[in-house]
Amino acid sequence: MISELNVRLFDEVTNLVAIDEPLGRLTTYEIGGPARFFAEPKNVEEVCLLVEKARRAELPVFILGGGSNLLISDSGIKGLVLRMNRLRGIYIENGKLHVGAGDSLPGLVKRASSMGISGFSRFAGIPGLVGGMIRTNSGGRHGTLADVLHSVVLVTRDGEETVRHVEEFDFGHRCSNLSEEIAVKLIFKVEWGNSADLDAERLEIMKQKTKSQPLSDRNAGCCFRNPAEGIHASKLIDECGLKGFGVGGAVVSDEHANFICNEDNATSDDVRRLLEIVKDTVLSETGYELKQEIIYWS
Ligand SMILES: Cc1cc2nc3c(=O)[nH]c(=O)nc-3n(C[C@H](O)[C@H](O)[C@H](O)COP(=O)(O)OP(=O)(O)OC[C@H]3O[C@@H](n4cnc5c(N)ncnc54)[C@H](O)[C@@H]3O)c2cc1C
């Protein structure tokens, strides 16, 4: 519920906050209604200020990275959405690589190989911002965030800065225990390699992904986690004959069955209904219960 009080609180920082900002265009799905309040803080002080204002106004806060793992409700978000894209900066300090949560992940992957830092090719082909990797321990069969991360600088919902070491995130298959805090900077371990070799490795992984995933379509990556070691959600969905099956404008990809694409002006409801159908069909036909990897905001 947005009260007049909420609006008045943000009046004090109107230069930072937009009202009814469309969100769909900020996601790879290109789906979703507006954010009642929206800001792109340019430094940690602004993150702390905005979070503190929202807390006083009892408004929920949503953190938006590159919007590449998100499905946003058609009716939008009745809270404050903070988009992290302006918190950028890549540098080496005390033998560690420091990266802003708002730096582009594909940009970091390229930059690391040109600097001769190994370990980042594993993220080739993954869109989004660097801070967006923490929630689901992004990565794949070549390794995940947990393998290269050292620590993260975070802002708590009370607007305080804190640092958490990699072990404190409980990283697992597409999960972590990050919930409330906002990542503002990630600090990575550094292992040196040869730039030309790292570039070749990155391009090879990109080539494999381009062959097997609908990278140029509108989607949010894999919809479901693999239900067990060695059991792939995509294979189960394919075996149920669901490739090409659609609801409204949303369709299960022919290239990779674990991707649902926005083929023709799909709504958030189309995607959600299709996700439910896929989940129910896989459960009844294979006995495996799929858990959703895409994060839904309403
Ligand atoms: C074509 C395609 C291929 C993909 N391939 C892969 C893959 O191989 N492996 C893989 O793991 N994923 C993959 N993904 C999914 C997605 O790209 C990753 O999960 C990515 O790391 C999400 O980053 P983002 O910035 O887009 O996060 P968003 O989608 O914006 O946000 C995801 C979650 O992180 C939270 N969040 C974002 N930024 C912050 C922050 N600074 N602090 C705290 N919380 C934050 C959000 O609130 C949300 O809960 C793919 C997606 C697409 C579209």
PDBQT file of the ligand as one rigid body, heavy atoms in Angstrom, charges set to zero:
ROOT
HETATM    1  C1  LIG A 301      20.644 -16.055 -22.295  1.00  0.00    +0.000 C 
HETATM    2  C2  LIG A 301      20.915 -16.255 -20.818  1.00  0.00    +0.000 A 
HETATM    3  C3  LIG A 301      21.871 -17.189 -20.425  1.00  0.00    +0.000 A 
HETATM    4  C4  LIG A 301      22.109 -17.402 -19.061  1.00  0.00    +0.000 A 
HETATM    5  N1  LIG A 301      23.046 -18.328 -18.693  1.00  0.00    +0.000 NA
HETATM    6  C5  LIG A 301      23.302 -18.513 -17.376  1.00  0.00    +0.000 A 
HETATM    7  C6  LIG A 301      24.296 -19.466 -16.967  1.00  0.00    +0.000 A 
HETATM    8  O1  LIG A 301      24.962 -20.109 -17.789  1.00  0.00    +0.000 OA
HETATM    9  N2  LIG A 301      24.515 -19.628 -15.631  1.00  0.00    +0.000 N 
HETATM   10  C7  LIG A 301      23.833 -18.910 -14.698  1.00  0.00    +0.000 A 
HETATM   11  O2  LIG A 301      24.080 -19.078 -13.497  1.00  0.00    +0.000 OA
HETATM   12  N3  LIG A 301      22.875 -18.009 -15.045  1.00  0.00    +0.000 NA
HETATM   13  C8  LIG A 301      22.610 -17.792 -16.359  1.00  0.00    +0.000 A 
HETATM   14  N4  LIG A 301      21.649 -16.881 -16.730  1.00  0.00    +0.000 N 
HETATM   15  C9  LIG A 301      20.857 -16.185 -15.687  1.00  0.00    +0.000 C 
HETATM   16  C10 LIG A 301      21.438 -14.796 -15.278  1.00  0.00    +0.000 C 
HETATM   17  O3  LIG A 301      22.112 -14.194 -16.370  1.00  0.00    +0.000 OA
HETATM   18  C11 LIG A 301      22.397 -14.893 -14.091  1.00  0.00    +0.000 C 
HETATM   19  O4  LIG A 301      21.742 -15.428 -12.979  1.00  0.00    +0.000 OA
HETATM   20  C12 LIG A 301      22.982 -13.491 -13.747  1.00  0.00    +0.000 C 
HETATM   21  O5  LIG A 301      24.089 -13.653 -12.885  1.00  0.00    +0.000 OA
HETATM   22  C13 LIG A 301      21.937 -12.583 -13.120  1.00  0.00    +0.000 C 
HETATM   23  O6  LIG A 301      22.503 -11.276 -13.014  1.00  0.00    +0.000 OA
HETATM   24  P1  LIG A 301      21.597  -9.974 -13.155  1.00  0.00    +0.000 P 
HETATM   25  O7  LIG A 301      22.475  -8.803 -12.868  1.00  0.00    +0.000 OA
HETATM   26  O8  LIG A 301      20.884  -9.951 -14.427  1.00  0.00    +0.000 OA
HETATM   27  O9  LIG A 301      20.607 -10.187 -11.928  1.00  0.00    +0.000 OA
HETATM   28  P2  LIG A 301      19.058  -9.796 -11.858  1.00  0.00    +0.000 P 
HETATM   29  O10 LIG A 301      18.293 -10.710 -12.757  1.00  0.00    +0.000 OA
HETATM   30  O11 LIG A 301      18.861  -8.349 -12.026  1.00  0.00    +0.000 OA
HETATM   31  O12 LIG A 301      18.759 -10.191 -10.346  1.00  0.00    +0.000 OA
HETATM   32  C14 LIG A 301      18.807 -11.528  -9.919  1.00  0.00    +0.000 C 
HETATM   33  C15 LIG A 301      18.678 -11.565  -8.392  1.00  0.00    +0.000 C 
HETATM   34  O13 LIG A 301      19.836 -10.975  -7.794  1.00  0.00    +0.000 OA
HETATM   35  C16 LIG A 301      19.458  -9.884  -6.959  1.00  0.00    +0.000 C 
HETATM   36  N5  LIG A 301      20.484  -8.857  -7.116  1.00  0.00    +0.000 N 
HETATM   37  C17 LIG A 301      20.905  -8.268  -8.264  1.00  0.00    +0.000 A 
HETATM   38  N6  LIG A 301      21.893  -7.412  -8.008  1.00  0.00    +0.000 NA
HETATM   39  C18 LIG A 301      22.099  -7.439  -6.678  1.00  0.00    +0.000 A 
HETATM   40  C19 LIG A 301      22.976  -6.767  -5.793  1.00  0.00    +0.000 A 
HETATM   41  N7  LIG A 301      23.865  -5.864  -6.223  1.00  0.00    +0.000 N 
HETATM   42  N8  LIG A 301      22.907  -7.047  -4.462  1.00  0.00    +0.000 NA
HETATM   43  C20 LIG A 301      22.016  -7.956  -4.005  1.00  0.00    +0.000 A 
HETATM   44  N9  LIG A 301      21.160  -8.630  -4.789  1.00  0.00    +0.000 NA
HETATM   45  C21 LIG A 301      21.205  -8.364  -6.099  1.00  0.00    +0.000 A 
HETATM   46  C22 LIG A 301      18.102  -9.430  -7.464  1.00  0.00    +0.000 C 
HETATM   47  O14 LIG A 301      17.373  -8.769  -6.445  1.00  0.00    +0.000 OA
HETATM   48  C23 LIG A 301      17.484 -10.756  -7.850  1.00  0.00    +0.000 C 
HETATM   49  O15 LIG A 301      16.992 -11.409  -6.709  1.00  0.00    +0.000 OA
HETATM   50  C24 LIG A 301      21.385 -16.654 -18.086  1.00  0.00    +0.000 A 
HETATM   51  C25 LIG A 301      20.435 -15.704 -18.507  1.00  0.00    +0.000 A 
HETATM   52  C26 LIG A 301      20.200 -15.500 -19.858  1.00  0.00    +0.000 A 
HETATM   53  C27 LIG A 301      19.187 -14.473 -20.286  1.00  0.00    +0.000 C 
ENDROOT
TORSDOF 0
